[in-house]
Amino acid sequence: MSHSGPKPATKRFRCQYGDCLYETDSRRDFSQHESRHKNIRDIQCQTAGCGKRFVSHFDLRRHMVGVHQTRPAPVIYRCDHKDCDYKTQYKMALTQHQKIHLKTTGGPKRHQCEYEGCDYGTDCRRDFDDHQKRRHLNLKEYKCSADTCDKGFVTKYELKKHSEQHVVDPSERRFTSKRVKRYRCPEPDCGQYSVSPSALIKHQKSRHNTERPHRCDWPACGAAFKLKHALTLHVSRHTASKVLECPVEGCGKQFVNYSNLSNHKQIHELPNRCLWPDCGQRFAYKSQLTAHTNRHAGVRPFACPHVGCGQSFLNEKGLNRHKLKFHHKVL
């Protein structure tokens, strides 16, 4: 399978002066570079009788050390929040510190989503743009260039990571397709492996713990859940005042949050395509594609861990259904 891979990424900022080839992703570095072309020298040496001016603080420090055999006094940035004495030499550190005040005081985010029913807000412009492309606009600008693949992605990183599956030689891959699952569940007859200790704890709570400590306080409801996240999703159905409707013509299904709507839209889009020769069948969910591909290959990798059973299945869903029915395992 041939795959040319994504083109080299260009920098966000490129100098337009004459034959200058300078380019960078940093707005600060670019502004400083432009100042050299414009000969803007806003930074002045404070040594008595000198008065020379420079483009950057780096140029000033080099001048102070080389000419005056001393170092300039560091620039101090102070927090202007009431009753806060924080100070630092680094402007970026001050910016990160001020975000703490926004969180503790419940202040508004710099970028707030204005789509109906969406409360998403962030101080990061890049995260905000990704949110709108992914949740509301469904913009997948970065297309896979493989001959037999027509998938699209929101970010360049997602495209690069996806492109690895088309690289035949594993030594040429820059990304690993999956993290190593090295943490094994200690429960008898389970055998599940997880990628991290936190993932293992989540697995144990959702599969083996029979307690449901997270209860819904809504009147006349009484539903209980193993995980707090599941309770949060459940409560949103009670409290949601704005209903989100599927935009596909003739569907009309409605949802209380964008997570459920986005999951439902996969039924219409069928983003997972089988790459088996002469097949091309499409599926809504990756688990369906995995089971379908295993059927092509004639393998059943999900074996029942129960002693003396010996049954195996195409996907994890089939194995869990078997455990519930025949071995009475709580999942």
N, C-alpha and C positions, 0 to 999 in steps of 0.2 A: 504494500500500500504506500503510495507516494504522498509526501507531505512536505511542502516547501517551508512551513513555519511562518510565524508572524514577522512582519517587516520590523527593522530596528526602530525603536521609538525615538521620535524627535523631542527636543526639549520644549518646554512651555514658552520660554522667552528667548528670542533670537535678535541679536543686534542688527539694526538696519543702517548703520553708518558705513558708507563707502564699501571697502572690501573686508570689513571686519567680520570674522566668522564666529565670534563669541556667542555661546548659547548656554542656558542654564535653566533649572527648574526652580531656582530660588528667586523670589521677587526682590528680596533685599540685595542679593549679590548683583542682580541685573541693574537695579537702580544705582548702586554704587559704581558699576561699570559705565553706565551712561553718564554719570557725573564726571568721569574722566574725559569723555569726549567733549562734554559741554564746559569743561574746566571749572566746575562748580566747587569752590573751596570754602566750605562753611565752618571748618574746624580750625581754630586758631591756637597757636602756641602761646601759653600764658606767661612764659619766662620774660622777665623784665628786659626790655631793649630788643626783643626778637620780633614777635608779631607775625611770623610766617604762618601761612594758611595751607590747609591740606584737604584732600578729598575724603579721607577715611581716618578713623582712629588708629588703624594699623600704621598708616603713613606718619601720623603724629608721634606714635610710640617709637618708631624707627628713628625719627628726627631727634627726639629727646635723648635717646640712648647714644646716638652717634655724635650729636653736636654738644649737648649740655651734660652728658654723662649722668643722666638721671632719668627717672620714669615719671610720666604724668600721673597726677592723682586720678584714681579710678572714678568713673562715672557711677554715681549711686542712684538707683531707682527705688523710690519709696511707694508703698501702698497708700492710696488716698482713702481707703475705707475707714469709717469711723472706729476709733479705739484700736487700730491695728498698727503695730510698730514694725512690720516686716519691711526689710530693705535688702537689696541685692545689687551686684555689679552687672547682672545680666538681664536684659529687657525681656527675653523669652521666659526666664524664671519668674519674673513679675507677672507676666501674662498668665502663666499656669497657676500661680498663687491666687490671682484675682478670680479665677474660675471657682475656687473653693468658696468664696463669699457668695457667688451666684447660686451655688448648690445649697448652702446652708440657709440663705435668706429666701430661697425660692424665686429668685429673679428670673426674668425671661431670657430665653436663649437668643443668640444673635440671629439665628436662622430658624424660623418657625414655619412649619408646613401649613399652607392655606387651603388645602383640599378639604372638602366637606367630610367631617367625621374623623379626621386624622389629627392627633395631638402631638405628632412627632416634632421635636425641637432639638437643635444641636448648636454648638459653637464652632463646629468644623464645617467649612464650606464644601469640602470634598465629600464628606459623609452625607451632607444635605443633598448634593447633586446626585449621589448614588441612590439615596432613598427615593427621590422623585423618579429617576429613571427606572428603578426596580419595582416600586410599588404602584405608581400612578401612570407613568407614560409607557411602561413596558418597552423601553428603548434598548435594543440589543445591537449596538453599533459595531461591535467587534465580531466579525464572522470568521468561522473556521474555513481555511483555504484547502482542506483536504478534498479530494475528488468525490468521495462518497459520503461526505458529512456536510450538513447544512445548518449546524447549530450556531447560535449567536449568543453573545455575552455582554454584560453591562460594563465590565472593566477589562483592561488589558491583562491584568494578572489572572483573571479567570480564564481568559482565552489561552494564555501561555500554559497554565496548569492543565487545561483540557487537551492542548496539542500534544502533550506527552504520550497520550494513549495511541497516537499515530506513529510514534518513533519506535522502530523495530528493535534497535540495539539498546538494551537497558543502560549501558555505560554512557550513552549520549544524553540521557534524560537529566534535566536540571531539577525536576521536582519528583518527589516520591508519590506514587499514586495513592497510597494509604499509609497512615501511621501504624507502627507496629503495635499489635494488641498483646501486651505482655502481662496484664493483671488479670489473673484467673479468679473467677467467683468460687468462694470456698463452700458453697452449698452443695450437698450431695446430689449426684445425677444431674448437674447443670452443665458444667464445662464451658460456660460463656467466658470469653476474654474481652477486656476493655482496654482502651488506649491510655487511660490515666486513672489515678485513684478516685478522682471526683466522678468520672464516668462509671466506675465500678460501684460506688456508693449509690449513684442514681439507679443503676441496674438493679441492685439489691432491694432498694425501696419500691421500685415499680413492679418487680417480678416476684420477689420472695416475701416481702413484708405484707402481712394480712391486715395490719392496722391502717385506719384511714383517719389520721389526726386532723386533717384540714376540712372543717365543716362549713357549709354555706349558712350564713345567718339570715338569709332572706326569708320573710314570713312564709310559712307553709311549704318550705322547700326541703330542708334537712339533708341535702345531698352531701356526701363525704368523699374525700379524695386522698390518695396516697401522697401526691406531690402538690406543693404550693402553687406551682405553675398551672396545673390542671384546674385548681380552684379559681385562680385568677381568670382563666379563660371562661369558666362556667359563670362567674359573677358578671362578666361583661354581657352575657345574654340577658341578665335581669336589668342591668343599668343602662344598656345602650339605648339612646334616644334617637339615633340616626341610623337608618337601615341602608346597607350597601347592596346594590343590585348588580347582578352579573351583566356586563355590557354586551354580551353576545346576543344577537337578535334571535328572538324566539325562545330564550332560556327562561329569564324572569326570576331565577332563584335569588334569594336575599340572604345577607350575612350581617353579623354584628361587628366584625372586625376585618381588617385587611388581610390578616394571616389566613383566615378561613376562605376569604374570597380568592386570594392568590392560589391557594391549594386547589380550589374548585376549578379555576380557569385552566389548569393543566389538562382537565378532561376534554376541553375544546381544542387546546393547542397541540396536544400529543407530542411533547418535546423530545421524548426518548425514542430513538430510532434504532432498529436492529441492523447491525452491520454485517450480519451473516450473508454470504453470497446468495444472490437471487431471492432475498427475502424482503427487506425494507419495511417490515411491519412496524407500526408506531404504537407507543404506549403513553399513558398519562403519567405513570409513576415509575421510578427507577427500579423498585422491587419487582414490578411486573416484567420489566425488560430483563432483569436478572434471571427470573424463573423461565422466561421464554428462551433466553440464550442457553441456559443449562439444558433445556429440553432439546435444543439443536445438538448440543455436545454429548447428550446422552449421559449426563452426570447428575447425581443427587447429593450435593455436598453437605446437606443439613441432616445428620444422622441423629436418631433418638438415643440419648445417653442412658436410657433405662436398661438395666441389665436383663438380657434375654429377649429384648424386643427386636432389634435389628432393622427396623424400618428407617427409611431415609426419604428426604423430600427436596423439591426443587428450590424452595425458599424458606426463610425463617417463619413466615406466616403459617405455612402448612405444618411445620414442625410444632409451633405453639398450639395450633388447633388440635393436633394429635395428642399433645401432652394433656390438654384440658379434658379431652374426651375419654382417653383410655388410662391415663395415669393420675388424673385428678390433681395436676400440679397448678398451683396458683401463680399466674403470670403477672 
